[in-house]
Amino acid sequence: MDVDAYSYAHRRSWDRLDQLSRRRKLTGAESDELVALYRRTSQQLARLQSHSPDPELIAGLSALLARARGRVLGTKADTWGEIAHFFTHRFPAAVYRAWPWWASVAALFVAVTAGLAIWIEGSGRARELLGISGDNSAITAPGGAFETYYTEHPNDAFAAQVWTNNAWVAAIALFTGVLILPAVYLLFMNALNVGITAGLMAEADRLDSFFGFILPHGTLELTAVFVAGGAGLKLGWTLVDPGRLSRIEAVARQGRATATIALGLVGVLFVSGLLEGFVTPSPLPAPVRIGIGFAAEALFFAYVFGAGRRAALAQDAAASAPIERAEPITPAERWQTTPGTR
């Protein structure tokens, strides 16, 4: 069975089923069409689950059928259940599937940042090329601009500000990734900024202060940026190499996974914003603040490689195991549609 050709041949009817299942009101003819499309698609899903190794295609059709059946039977959407399922299954699974990409981004980012910091610390030529002034004590001195940046605004306002800023950076990294070069440029500029600051603080013999202010929130914050950058670059590479799918279909499918990651990262960046707004500038000893940041990072990794891995494996298992045909809708059930559909 040619899964790609089969998917292409039935894509229009699947899109029509999705369209009808989302409408608030249906005419009688549209209700009949919805039922017919639901039955046909459930049979097609059963065939695909016996032949297709693509878990994203299976998961997408399963979600479509669940929504369509709820529309036919008039069941109300469980909003909180959907939100819980998103954060326990869809988001961590999407991040887990993309981990080779964002882990590579993280390794390159750290290498570039460390290299720049070492170069800037011991080279006047680096200062000249980057336009850095000779006297940076206003930034690096105790109570200088580097430290007061975290304390000059009220904690709640500062947390909201950094959350908005970081979400914007992550969104740009995600959705410019389809063009590859803009995302690479954005990541490099972030590495450059961190590297310059680290180099100047090292030259002033104040790396303890640098790490004491960066690590409490920066570990989780930068990880979120790495995930965004990796997912964006994966989307861009899908455009270059769509595999066995058509280029449009491959990009659309990966785009849905990228959108899932984008939505979930809003929550991750919210946590890092709270850390930057309330933990980083707090009077707690630096080891305690850093420990809190590392604990948040450890929880994120446990979430992705624990819950995310289990969810991804469950999706793979569902995609590879054949299922029974969907239970047919009885005439009585068909008339249990929501008010206004007939």
Secondary structure as GFF3:
##gff-version 3
##sequence-region A 1 342
A	DSSP	alpha_helix	3	22	.	.	.	ID=ss1
A	DSSP	alpha_helix	28	51	.	.	.	ID=ss2
A	DSSP	alpha_helix	55	73	.	.	.	ID=ss3
A	DSSP	alpha_helix	79	85	.	.	.	ID=ss4
A	DSSP	pi_helix	86	90	.	.	.	ID=ss5
A	DSSP	alpha_helix	91	97	.	.	.	ID=ss6
A	DSSP	alpha_helix	99	122	.	.	.	ID=ss7
A	DSSP	alpha_helix	124	130	.	.	.	ID=ss8
A	DSSP	alpha_helix	137	140	.	.	.	ID=ss9
A	DSSP	alpha_helix	145	148	.	.	.	ID=ss10
A	DSSP	alpha_helix	155	175	.	.	.	ID=ss11
A	DSSP	three_ten_helix	177	179	.	.	.	ID=ss12
A	DSSP	alpha_helix	181	203	.	.	.	ID=ss13
A	DSSP	alpha_helix	207	240	.	.	.	ID=ss14
A	DSSP	alpha_helix	247	274	.	.	.	ID=ss15
A	DSSP	pi_helix	275	279	.	.	.	ID=ss16
A	DSSP	alpha_helix	286	302	.	.	.	ID=ss17
A	DSSP	pi_helix	303	308	.	.	.	ID=ss18
A	DSSP	alpha_helix	309	320	.	.	.	ID=ss19
A	DSSP	alpha_helix	331	334	.	.	.	ID=ss20
###
